[in-house]
Amino acid sequence: MLKVEHGNLGGIHIKVLFIGDIVGSVGRKAIQHNLPELKRKHNPHIIIANGENAASGRGITAAIVKDLLDLGVHGITMGNHTWDNKEIFDFIDDEPRMIRPANFPPDTPGRGHTIIKANGKELGIVNLQGRTFLPPIDCPFRAADDIVDSMRKKVKHILVDFHAEATSEKIAMGWHLDGRASIVVGTHTHVQSNDDIILPQGTAYMTDVGMVGPREGILGMEREAVLRKFKTQLPVRFQVDTGKWHFHAVVVELNDQTGRAERIQKIRLREDEWTME
């Protein structure tokens, strides 16, 4: 396991485990396999996971939401595949622990932010979606301003999952929210970045947490179909790959008195190379 830590400890703390995009049944299997040991090792107060690819790579179902919550996940974020599984319209308004991008148009079903309470701690979570190389929606920076500034009046710690394609847009959001959000992490690209850092005003930042799912595909999809698409430019149906998993996440430790991040640590695990140092 590759481990990177930044920051010094002090004061009373809250630990947050954020799990990257869960992709298909292999990703769900990896959650079942790894989460108990991650909880034992890191003892996080609150666990958040991105679930927008959990159902066959596109969207999520009520049964998967229940399974994740039963395993100990406290909150679920989504992204551009939020609406791909039509079943979501039957339950998204009734599940306060799951959020979709807050900068979707007004009157969109569901909620874009919520406050998670677990193990005596509180964490505000916000989901935003980028606009660069993704469908045009409302401005994520203006939405962040409105939501984060309002939430800071209610809760000290705020995590923002910025589901975006462009690294520049994600980095810009990190700087934009430095000192206002405790954690800003990126999702969507399925490739874990190596830029985990605590910004000058105390925000833990990482461009992309990575994914939890098939490690031998291409971003979780079967290799052959993706290669055919690149080589021929013909329409191709992508399917979630099978086989061995890899598991990407991040643990952040926050100061309960100041709301600032004091440590950020990447988690990278691979099936058959599974260790807990």
C-alpha positions in Angstrom: 0.0 0.0 0.0 1.3 3.5 -0.9 0.9 5.8 2.0 1.3 9.6 2.0 0.7 11.8 5.0 0.8 15.6 5.4 0.3 17.8 8.5 0.7 17.6 12.2 -1.8 16.3 14.7 -3.3 18.4 17.6 -6.6 19.0 19.3 -9.8 17.0 19.1 -10.3 15.3 15.8 -12.8 13.9 13.3 -11.6 11.3 10.8 -13.3 11.1 7.4 -12.9 8.2 5.0 -13.8 9.1 1.4 -14.1 6.2 -1.1 -13.6 6.8 -4.9 -16.1 5.9 -7.6 -17.5 2.4 -7.0 -17.8 0.7 -10.4 -20.1 -2.3 -10.9 -20.2 -5.6 -9.0 -16.4 -5.8 -8.8 -16.4 -2.5 -7.0 -19.1 -3.5 -4.6 -17.2 -6.8 -3.9 -14.1 -4.7 -3.1 -16.1 -2.6 -0.7 -17.4 -5.7 1.1 -13.9 -7.1 1.3 -11.9 -4.0 2.4 -14.3 -1.8 4.4 -14.2 -3.9 7.7 -10.4 -3.8 7.8 -10.3 -0.1 6.8 -12.7 0.7 9.6 -10.5 -1.3 12.1 -7.3 0.3 11.0 -8.3 3.9 10.6 -11.4 4.1 12.9 -13.1 6.8 10.8 -16.0 8.6 12.3 -17.7 9.2 9.0 -17.5 7.3 5.7 -18.6 8.8 2.4 -18.5 7.0 -1.0 -19.2 8.0 -4.6 -21.8 5.6 -6.0 -22.7 7.0 -9.4 -21.2 4.0 -11.2 -22.2 1.3 -8.7 -25.0 -0.3 -10.8 -23.3 -1.9 -13.8 -21.1 1.2 -14.3 -24.1 3.6 -14.7 -26.2 4.9 -11.9 -27.3 3.3 -8.6 -30.3 1.3 -7.3 -32.1 1.3 -4.0 -30.8 -2.1 -3.2 -27.2 -1.0 -3.7 -27.8 2.1 -1.6 -29.1 -0.1 1.2 -26.2 -2.5 0.9 -23.6 0.4 1.1 -25.4 1.9 4.1 -25.6 -1.5 5.8 -21.8 -2.0 5.3 -21.2 1.2 7.2 -21.1 3.9 4.6 -22.8 7.0 6.0 -23.3 9.1 2.9 -23.3 8.7 -0.9 -22.4 11.2 -3.6 -23.2 10.9 -7.3 -22.2 12.6 -10.6 -23.0 12.8 -14.3 -24.4 9.2 -14.3 -26.9 10.0 -11.6 -30.0 9.5 -13.8 -28.8 6.5 -15.9 -30.7 4.0 -13.8 -34.3 5.1 -14.0 -35.1 3.4 -10.6 -33.4 6.4 -8.9 -36.5 8.5 -9.5 -38.4 6.2 -7.1 -36.2 6.8 -4.1 -33.9 9.8 -4.5 -36.2 12.2 -2.7 -36.6 9.8 0.2 -33.0 9.1 1.0 -31.4 12.0 2.8 -28.0 10.3 3.0 -27.5 10.3 -0.8 -26.8 13.6 -2.7 -26.5 14.4 -6.4 -24.7 17.4 -8.0 -26.1 20.6 -6.5 -25.6 22.6 -9.7 -28.1 20.5 -11.6 -31.0 22.8 -12.7 -33.6 24.0 -10.2 -36.4 21.6 -9.4 -34.2 18.5 -10.2 -35.1 15.6 -7.9 -33.0 14.9 -4.9 -30.7 17.2 -2.9 -27.2 18.5 -3.6 -26.0 18.8 0.0 -26.8 17.4 3.4 -25.4 17.0 6.9 -24.2 13.5 8.0 -24.3 12.7 11.7 -22.5 9.6 12.9 -20.4 8.5 15.9 -21.0 11.8 17.7 -19.6 13.9 14.8 -21.2 16.0 12.0 -20.0 16.5 8.4 -21.6 18.6 5.8 -21.3 17.0 2.3 -21.7 18.8 -1.0 -21.8 17.3 -4.5 -20.9 19.4 -7.5 -20.3 18.6 -11.2 -17.8 20.3 -13.5 -18.7 21.9 -16.8 -15.5 21.4 -18.8 -15.9 18.4 -21.2 -19.2 17.5 -19.5 -22.8 18.5 -20.3 -23.5 22.2 -19.6 -25.2 22.8 -16.3 -25.2 25.6 -13.7 -21.9 27.1 -12.5 -20.3 24.9 -9.8 -18.3 27.8 -8.4 -21.4 30.0 -7.8 -23.2 27.0 -6.4 -20.3 26.3 -4.1 -20.3 29.8 -2.8 -24.0 29.7 -2.0 -24.1 26.3 -0.4 -20.7 26.2 1.5 -21.2 29.7 3.0 -24.7 28.8 4.1 -23.6 25.4 5.6 -20.7 27.0 7.5 -23.4 28.6 9.7 -24.6 25.1 10.7 -21.6 22.8 10.7 -17.9 23.2 11.2 -16.7 20.5 8.8 -17.7 20.4 5.1 -16.6 17.9 2.4 -17.0 18.8 -1.3 -17.0 16.0 -3.9 -16.3 17.8 -7.2 -17.2 15.4 -9.9 -15.3 16.8 -12.9 -13.2 15.9 -15.9 -10.7 18.7 -16.2 -7.8 18.7 -13.7 -7.6 22.5 -14.0 -11.3 22.9 -13.0 -10.8 20.7 -10.0 -7.6 22.5 -8.9 -9.4 25.8 -9.3 -12.2 24.6 -7.0 -9.7 23.6 -4.4 -8.2 27.0 -4.3 -11.6 28.6 -4.5 -12.8 26.8 -1.4 -9.5 26.8 0.6 -10.4 27.8 4.2 -14.1 27.5 3.6 -14.4 23.7 3.1 -12.5 21.2 5.2 -12.1 18.8 2.3 -12.3 19.2 -1.5 -11.8 15.9 -3.4 -12.3 15.2 -7.1 -14.0 12.2 -8.6 -15.0 11.0 -12.1 -11.7 10.2 -13.9 -11.2 6.9 -12.0 -7.4 7.5 -11.9 -6.0 8.4 -8.5 -3.9 11.5 -8.6 -0.7 12.1 -6.6 -1.3 15.6 -5.4 -2.9 15.1 -2.0 -2.1 18.2 0.0 -3.4 20.5 2.7 -3.8 24.0 1.2 -2.6 27.1 3.1 -5.9 27.9 4.7 -6.5 24.4 5.9 -8.4 22.6 3.2 -7.4 19.0 2.4 -7.3 18.7 -1.4 -6.9 15.9 -4.0 -7.6 16.2 -7.7 -9.0 12.7 -8.0 -9.5 10.0 -5.4 -9.6 7.2 -8.0 -12.0 4.3 -8.3 -13.0 1.1 -6.6 -13.6 -1.6 -9.2 -12.0 -3.7 -12.0 -8.3 -2.9 -12.3 -7.6 -4.7 -15.5 -10.1 -2.8 -17.6 -9.9 0.7 -18.9 -11.4 3.0 -16.3 -13.4 -0.1 -15.2 -14.7 -1.0 -18.6 -13.8 -4.0 -20.7 -10.5 -3.3 -22.6 -11.5 -4.7 -26.0 -14.6 -2.5 -26.4 -12.7 0.7 -25.4 -9.8 -0.2 -27.7 -12.2 -0.8 -30.6 -13.8 2.6 -30.0 -10.4 4.3 -30.1 -9.2 2.4 -33.2 -12.4 2.6 -35.3 -14.5 5.5 -33.9 -17.5 3.2 -34.5 -20.3 3.0 -31.9 -19.4 0.5 -29.2 -21.4 -0.7 -26.1 -19.2 -0.5 -23.0 -19.5 -3.2 -20.3 -18.0 -3.2 -16.9 -15.0 -5.4 -16.7 -14.7 -8.4 -14.4 -11.8 -9.9 -12.6 -9.6 -8.5 -9.9 -10.3 -5.2 -8.1 -8.3 -2.2 -7.0 -9.5 0.1 -4.2 -8.8 3.9 -4.0 -9.8 6.1 -1.1 -8.5 8.9 1.1 -8.5 9.4 4.9 -8.6 13.0 6.2 -8.2 14.0 9.8 -9.8 17.3 10.8 -9.4 19.5 13.8 -12.8 19.6 15.7 -12.0 23.0 17.1 -10.8 24.9 14.0 -12.4 22.9 11.2 -9.1 22.7 9.4 -7.5 19.6 7.9 -4.4 18.3 9.7 -3.6 15.1 7.8 -4.5 13.5 4.5 -3.5 10.0 3.5 -4.1 8.1 0.2 -5.3 4.5 0.3 -4.4 2.3 -2.7 -5.1 -1.5 -2.5 -5.0 -4.2 -5.1 -6.5 -7.6 -4.9 -3.9 -10.3 -4.1 -1.6 -7.5 -2.9 -3.9 -6.6 0.0 -2.0 -5.2 3.0 -2.7 -3.0 5.9 0.5 -1.4 7.3 
